[in-house]
Amino acid sequence: MKTSFYLTAFCIVSLSIFLVWSKLEVNDHDTSIAISENDDTYTFTASYAEGNSRAVYHYINKNISPNQLGDSENDYFDVTTSLADKTVFYIKESPGKLKIAIDKRKNSTASYYRIKRMCEGVKALLAGR
């Protein structure tokens, strides 16, 4: 009787640990990229492995130089920012997630293409090219 109680308790605890572990497990191979564009806006959204956050962070900072987004790749951003060349765009970034949007009406064509080229570079970076 005592043995069956311990066996049942062990099974329940094991099952609980397995279920929690399976829910928290992160698959580092899932990358999702969505690009939406119309006459007024261009939006780039990406979800990727958190291990790629450092590379994405450094790539974006290199492309918006001399501006910088923050001090580390672990920062969370949700801002509309203006660059030295008067490019204004929205960026929301956290480890493993990125959203960039630019209003074409409020920016020059050169600014729009600069941000679009940067987003295409992020896409290529996440694809491993």
MODELLER restraints for C-alpha pairs under 7 A, 6 or more apart:
rsr = mdl.restraints
at = mdl.atoms
rsr.add(forms.Gaussian(group=physical.xy_distance, feature=features.Distance(at['CA:28:A'], at['CA:49:A']), mean=4.70, stdev=0.5))
rsr.add(forms.Gaussian(group=physical.xy_distance, feature=features.Distance(at['CA:29:A'], at['CA:49:A']), mean=6.64, stdev=0.5))
rsr.add(forms.Gaussian(group=physical.xy_distance, feature=features.Distance(at['CA:30:A'], at['CA:48:A']), mean=6.11, stdev=0.5))
rsr.add(forms.Gaussian(group=physical.xy_distance, feature=features.Distance(at['CA:30:A'], at['CA:49:A']), mean=6.69, stdev=0.5))
rsr.add(forms.Gaussian(group=physical.xy_distance, feature=features.Distance(at['CA:31:A'], at['CA:47:A']), mean=5.63, stdev=0.5))
rsr.add(forms.Gaussian(group=physical.xy_distance, feature=features.Distance(at['CA:31:A'], at['CA:48:A']), mean=4.39, stdev=0.5))
rsr.add(forms.Gaussian(group=physical.xy_distance, feature=features.Distance(at['CA:31:A'], at['CA:49:A']), mean=6.84, stdev=0.5))
rsr.add(forms.Gaussian(group=physical.xy_distance, feature=features.Distance(at['CA:32:A'], at['CA:46:A']), mean=5.53, stdev=0.5))
rsr.add(forms.Gaussian(group=physical.xy_distance, feature=features.Distance(at['CA:32:A'], at['CA:47:A']), mean=5.02, stdev=0.5))
rsr.add(forms.Gaussian(group=physical.xy_distance, feature=features.Distance(at['CA:32:A'], at['CA:48:A']), mean=6.37, stdev=0.5))
rsr.add(forms.Gaussian(group=physical.xy_distance, feature=features.Distance(at['CA:33:A'], at['CA:45:A']), mean=5.71, stdev=0.5))
rsr.add(forms.Gaussian(group=physical.xy_distance, feature=features.Distance(at['CA:33:A'], at['CA:46:A']), mean=4.34, stdev=0.5))
rsr.add(forms.Gaussian(group=physical.xy_distance, feature=features.Distance(at['CA:33:A'], at['CA:47:A']), mean=6.45, stdev=0.5))
rsr.add(forms.Gaussian(group=physical.xy_distance, feature=features.Distance(at['CA:34:A'], at['CA:44:A']), mean=5.96, stdev=0.5))
rsr.add(forms.Gaussian(group=physical.xy_distance, feature=features.Distance(at['CA:34:A'], at['CA:45:A']), mean=5.11, stdev=0.5))
rsr.add(forms.Gaussian(group=physical.xy_distance, feature=features.Distance(at['CA:34:A'], at['CA:46:A']), mean=6.33, stdev=0.5))
rsr.add(forms.Gaussian(group=physical.xy_distance, feature=features.Distance(at['CA:35:A'], at['CA:43:A']), mean=5.70, stdev=0.5))
rsr.add(forms.Gaussian(group=physical.xy_distance, feature=features.Distance(at['CA:35:A'], at['CA:44:A']), mean=4.63, stdev=0.5))
rsr.add(forms.Gaussian(group=physical.xy_distance, feature=features.Distance(at['CA:35:A'], at['CA:45:A']), mean=6.33, stdev=0.5))
rsr.add(forms.Gaussian(group=physical.xy_distance, feature=features.Distance(at['CA:36:A'], at['CA:42:A']), mean=5.89, stdev=0.5))
rsr.add(forms.Gaussian(group=physical.xy_distance, feature=features.Distance(at['CA:36:A'], at['CA:43:A']), mean=5.04, stdev=0.5))
rsr.add(forms.Gaussian(group=physical.xy_distance, feature=features.Distance(at['CA:36:A'], at['CA:44:A']), mean=6.51, stdev=0.5))
rsr.add(forms.Gaussian(group=physical.xy_distance, feature=features.Distance(at['CA:37:A'], at['CA:43:A']), mean=6.22, stdev=0.5))
rsr.add(forms.Gaussian(group=physical.xy_distance, feature=features.Distance(at['CA:40:A'], at['CA:103:A']), mean=5.90, stdev=0.5))
rsr.add(forms.Gaussian(group=physical.xy_distance, feature=features.Distance(at['CA:40:A'], at['CA:104:A']), mean=5.24, stdev=0.5))
rsr.add(forms.Gaussian(group=physical.xy_distance, feature=features.Distance(at['CA:40:A'], at['CA:105:A']), mean=6.06, stdev=0.5))
rsr.add(forms.Gaussian(group=physical.xy_distance, feature=features.Distance(at['CA:41:A'], at['CA:101:A']), mean=6.90, stdev=0.5))
rsr.add(forms.Gaussian(group=physical.xy_distance, feature=features.Distance(at['CA:41:A'], at['CA:102:A']), mean=5.67, stdev=0.5))
rsr.add(forms.Gaussian(group=physical.xy_distance, feature=features.Distance(at['CA:41:A'], at['CA:103:A']), mean=4.59, stdev=0.5))
rsr.add(forms.Gaussian(group=physical.xy_distance, feature=features.Distance(at['CA:41:A'], at['CA:104:A']), mean=5.41, stdev=0.5))
rsr.add(forms.Gaussian(group=physical.xy_distance, feature=features.Distance(at['CA:42:A'], at['CA:101:A']), mean=5.59, stdev=0.5))
rsr.add(forms.Gaussian(group=physical.xy_distance, feature=features.Distance(at['CA:42:A'], at['CA:102:A']), mean=5.41, stdev=0.5))
rsr.add(forms.Gaussian(group=physical.xy_distance, feature=features.Distance(at['CA:42:A'], at['CA:103:A']), mean=6.72, stdev=0.5))
rsr.add(forms.Gaussian(group=physical.xy_distance, feature=features.Distance(at['CA:43:A'], at['CA:100:A']), mean=5.70, stdev=0.5))
rsr.add(forms.Gaussian(group=physical.xy_distance, feature=features.Distance(at['CA:43:A'], at['CA:101:A']), mean=4.27, stdev=0.5))
rsr.add(forms.Gaussian(group=physical.xy_distance, feature=features.Distance(at['CA:43:A'], at['CA:102:A']), mean=6.61, stdev=0.5))
rsr.add(forms.Gaussian(group=physical.xy_distance, feature=features.Distance(at['CA:44:A'], at['CA:99:A']), mean=5.64, stdev=0.5))
rsr.add(forms.Gaussian(group=physical.xy_distance, feature=features.Distance(at['CA:44:A'], at['CA:100:A']), mean=5.14, stdev=0.5))
rsr.add(forms.Gaussian(group=physical.xy_distance, feature=features.Distance(at['CA:44:A'], at['CA:101:A']), mean=6.31, stdev=0.5))
rsr.add(forms.Gaussian(group=physical.xy_distance, feature=features.Distance(at['CA:44:A'], at['CA:119:A']), mean=6.68, stdev=0.5))
rsr.add(forms.Gaussian(group=physical.xy_distance, feature=features.Distance(at['CA:45:A'], at['CA:98:A']), mean=5.69, stdev=0.5))
rsr.add(forms.Gaussian(group=physical.xy_distance, feature=features.Distance(at['CA:45:A'], at['CA:99:A']), mean=4.38, stdev=0.5))
rsr.add(forms.Gaussian(group=physical.xy_distance, feature=features.Distance(at['CA:45:A'], at['CA:100:A']), mean=6.49, stdev=0.5))
rsr.add(forms.Gaussian(group=physical.xy_distance, feature=features.Distance(at['CA:46:A'], at['CA:97:A']), mean=5.76, stdev=0.5))
rsr.add(forms.Gaussian(group=physical.xy_distance, feature=features.Distance(at['CA:46:A'], at['CA:98:A']), mean=5.13, stdev=0.5))
rsr.add(forms.Gaussian(group=physical.xy_distance, feature=features.Distance(at['CA:46:A'], at['CA:99:A']), mean=6.44, stdev=0.5))
rsr.add(forms.Gaussian(group=physical.xy_distance, feature=features.Distance(at['CA:47:A'], at['CA:96:A']), mean=5.64, stdev=0.5))
rsr.add(forms.Gaussian(group=physical.xy_distance, feature=features.Distance(at['CA:47:A'], at['CA:97:A']), mean=4.57, stdev=0.5))
rsr.add(forms.Gaussian(group=physical.xy_distance, feature=features.Distance(at['CA:47:A'], at['CA:98:A']), mean=6.48, stdev=0.5))
rsr.add(forms.Gaussian(group=physical.xy_distance, feature=features.Distance(at['CA:48:A'], at['CA:96:A']), mean=4.84, stdev=0.5))
rsr.add(forms.Gaussian(group=physical.xy_distance, feature=features.Distance(at['CA:48:A'], at['CA:97:A']), mean=6.30, stdev=0.5))
rsr.add(forms.Gaussian(group=physical.xy_distance, feature=features.Distance(at['CA:49:A'], at['CA:96:A']), mean=5.27, stdev=0.5))
rsr.add(forms.Gaussian(group=physical.xy_distance, feature=features.Distance(at['CA:50:A'], at['CA:95:A']), mean=5.20, stdev=0.5))
rsr.add(forms.Gaussian(group=physical.xy_distance, feature=features.Distance(at['CA:50:A'], at['CA:96:A']), mean=4.18, stdev=0.5))
rsr.add(forms.Gaussian(group=physical.xy_distance, feature=features.Distance(at['CA:53:A'], at['CA:73:A']), mean=6.25, stdev=0.5))
rsr.add(forms.Gaussian(group=physical.xy_distance, feature=features.Distance(at['CA:53:A'], at['CA:95:A']), mean=5.44, stdev=0.5))
rsr.add(forms.Gaussian(group=physical.xy_distance, feature=features.Distance(at['CA:53:A'], at['CA:96:A']), mean=5.82, stdev=0.5))
rsr.add(forms.Gaussian(group=physical.xy_distance, feature=features.Distance(at['CA:54:A'], at['CA:73:A']), mean=5.12, stdev=0.5))
rsr.add(forms.Gaussian(group=physical.xy_distance, feature=features.Distance(at['CA:56:A'], at['CA:122:A']), mean=6.43, stdev=0.5))
rsr.add(forms.Gaussian(group=physical.xy_distance, feature=features.Distance(at['CA:57:A'], at['CA:73:A']), mean=5.66, stdev=0.5))
rsr.add(forms.Gaussian(group=physical.xy_distance, feature=features.Distance(at['CA:61:A'], at['CA:68:A']), mean=5.47, stdev=0.5))
rsr.add(forms.Gaussian(group=physical.xy_distance, feature=features.Distance(at['CA:61:A'], at['CA:69:A']), mean=6.53, stdev=0.5))
rsr.add(forms.Gaussian(group=physical.xy_distance, feature=features.Distance(at['CA:63:A'], at['CA:118:A']), mean=6.51, stdev=0.5))
rsr.add(forms.Gaussian(group=physical.xy_distance, feature=features.Distance(at['CA:67:A'], at['CA:83:A']), mean=6.37, stdev=0.5))
rsr.add(forms.Gaussian(group=physical.xy_distance, feature=features.Distance(at['CA:74:A'], at['CA:95:A']), mean=6.15, stdev=0.5))
rsr.add(forms.Gaussian(group=physical.xy_distance, feature=features.Distance(at['CA:75:A'], at['CA:94:A']), mean=6.53, stdev=0.5))
rsr.add(forms.Gaussian(group=physical.xy_distance, feature=features.Distance(at['CA:76:A'], at['CA:93:A']), mean=5.58, stdev=0.5))
rsr.add(forms.Gaussian(group=physical.xy_distance, feature=features.Distance(at['CA:76:A'], at['CA:94:A']), mean=4.64, stdev=0.5))
rsr.add(forms.Gaussian(group=physical.xy_distance, feature=features.Distance(at['CA:77:A'], at['CA:91:A']), mean=6.84, stdev=0.5))
rsr.add(forms.Gaussian(group=physical.xy_distance, feature=features.Distance(at['CA:77:A'], at['CA:92:A']), mean=5.09, stdev=0.5))
rsr.add(forms.Gaussian(group=physical.xy_distance, feature=features.Distance(at['CA:77:A'], at['CA:93:A']), mean=4.95, stdev=0.5))
rsr.add(forms.Gaussian(group=physical.xy_distance, feature=features.Distance(at['CA:77:A'], at['CA:94:A']), mean=6.57, stdev=0.5))
rsr.add(forms.Gaussian(group=physical.xy_distance, feature=features.Distance(at['CA:78:A'], at['CA:91:A']), mean=5.86, stdev=0.5))
rsr.add(forms.Gaussian(group=physical.xy_distance, feature=features.Distance(at['CA:78:A'], at['CA:92:A']), mean=4.20, stdev=0.5))
rsr.add(forms.Gaussian(group=physical.xy_distance, feature=features.Distance(at['CA:78:A'], at['CA:93:A']), mean=6.56, stdev=0.5))
rsr.add(forms.Gaussian(group=physical.xy_distance, feature=features.Distance(at['CA:79:A'], at['CA:90:A']), mean=5.78, stdev=0.5))
rsr.add(forms.Gaussian(group=physical.xy_distance, feature=features.Distance(at['CA:79:A'], at['CA:91:A']), mean=5.65, stdev=0.5))
rsr.add(forms.Gaussian(group=physical.xy_distance, feature=features.Distance(at['CA:79:A'], at['CA:92:A']), mean=6.45, stdev=0.5))
rsr.add(forms.Gaussian(group=physical.xy_distance, feature=features.Distance(at['CA:80:A'], at['CA:88:A']), mean=6.90, stdev=0.5))
rsr.add(forms.Gaussian(group=physical.xy_distance, feature=features.Distance(at['CA:80:A'], at['CA:89:A']), mean=5.52, stdev=0.5))
rsr.add(forms.Gaussian(group=physical.xy_distance, feature=features.Distance(at['CA:80:A'], at['CA:90:A']), mean=4.13, stdev=0.5))
rsr.add(forms.Gaussian(group=physical.xy_distance, feature=features.Distance(at['CA:80:A'], at['CA:91:A']), mean=6.26, stdev=0.5))
rsr.add(forms.Gaussian(group=physical.xy_distance, feature=features.Distance(at['CA:81:A'], at['CA:88:A']), mean=5.61, stdev=0.5))
rsr.add(forms.Gaussian(group=physical.xy_distance, feature=features.Distance(at['CA:81:A'], at['CA:89:A']), mean=5.68, stdev=0.5))
rsr.add(forms.Gaussian(group=physical.xy_distance, feature=features.Distance(at['CA:81:A'], at['CA:90:A']), mean=6.28, stdev=0.5))
rsr.add(forms.Gaussian(group=physical.xy_distance, feature=features.Distance(at['CA:82:A'], at['CA:88:A']), mean=4.37, stdev=0.5))
rsr.add(forms.Gaussian(group=physical.xy_distance, feature=features.Distance(at['CA:82:A'], at['CA:89:A']), mean=6.69, stdev=0.5))
rsr.add(forms.Gaussian(group=physical.xy_distance, feature=features.Distance(at['CA:87:A'], at['CA:107:A']), mean=6.03, stdev=0.5))
rsr.add(forms.Gaussian(group=physical.xy_distance, feature=features.Distance(at['CA:87:A'], at['CA:111:A']), mean=5.44, stdev=0.5))
rsr.add(forms.Gaussian(group=physical.xy_distance, feature=features.Distance(at['CA:88:A'], at['CA:102:A']), mean=6.99, stdev=0.5))
rsr.add(forms.Gaussian(group=physical.xy_distance, feature=features.Distance(at['CA:88:A'], at['CA:107:A']), mean=6.68, stdev=0.5))
rsr.add(forms.Gaussian(group=physical.xy_distance, feature=features.Distance(at['CA:89:A'], at['CA:101:A']), mean=5.86, stdev=0.5))
rsr.add(forms.Gaussian(group=physical.xy_distance, feature=features.Distance(at['CA:89:A'], at['CA:102:A']), mean=4.64, stdev=0.5))
rsr.add(forms.Gaussian(group=physical.xy_distance, feature=features.Distance(at['CA:89:A'], at['CA:103:A']), mean=6.97, stdev=0.5))
rsr.add(forms.Gaussian(group=physical.xy_distance, feature=features.Distance(at['CA:90:A'], at['CA:100:A']), mean=5.58, stdev=0.5))
rsr.add(forms.Gaussian(group=physical.xy_distance, feature=features.Distance(at['CA:90:A'], at['CA:101:A']), mean=5.07, stdev=0.5))
rsr.add(forms.Gaussian(group=physical.xy_distance, feature=features.Distance(at['CA:90:A'], at['CA:102:A']), mean=6.28, stdev=0.5))
rsr.add(forms.Gaussian(group=physical.xy_distance, feature=features.Distance(at['CA:91:A'], at['CA:99:A']), mean=5.62, stdev=0.5))
rsr.add(forms.Gaussian(group=physical.xy_distance, feature=features.Distance(at['CA:91:A'], at['CA:100:A']), mean=4.51, stdev=0.5))
rsr.add(forms.Gaussian(group=physical.xy_distance, feature=features.Distance(at['CA:91:A'], at['CA:101:A']), mean=6.57, stdev=0.5))
rsr.add(forms.Gaussian(group=physical.xy_distance, feature=features.Distance(at['CA:92:A'], at['CA:98:A']), mean=5.77, stdev=0.5))
rsr.add(forms.Gaussian(group=physical.xy_distance, feature=features.Distance(at['CA:92:A'], at['CA:99:A']), mean=5.03, stdev=0.5))
rsr.add(forms.Gaussian(group=physical.xy_distance, feature=features.Distance(at['CA:92:A'], at['CA:100:A']), mean=6.50, stdev=0.5))
rsr.add(forms.Gaussian(group=physical.xy_distance, feature=features.Distance(at['CA:93:A'], at['CA:99:A']), mean=6.37, stdev=0.5))
rsr.add(forms.Gaussian(group=physical.xy_distance, feature=features.Distance(at['CA:102:A'], at['CA:112:A']), mean=6.97, stdev=0.5))
rsr.add(forms.Gaussian(group=physical.xy_distance, feature=features.Distance(at['CA:104:A'], at['CA:112:A']), mean=6.30, stdev=0.5))
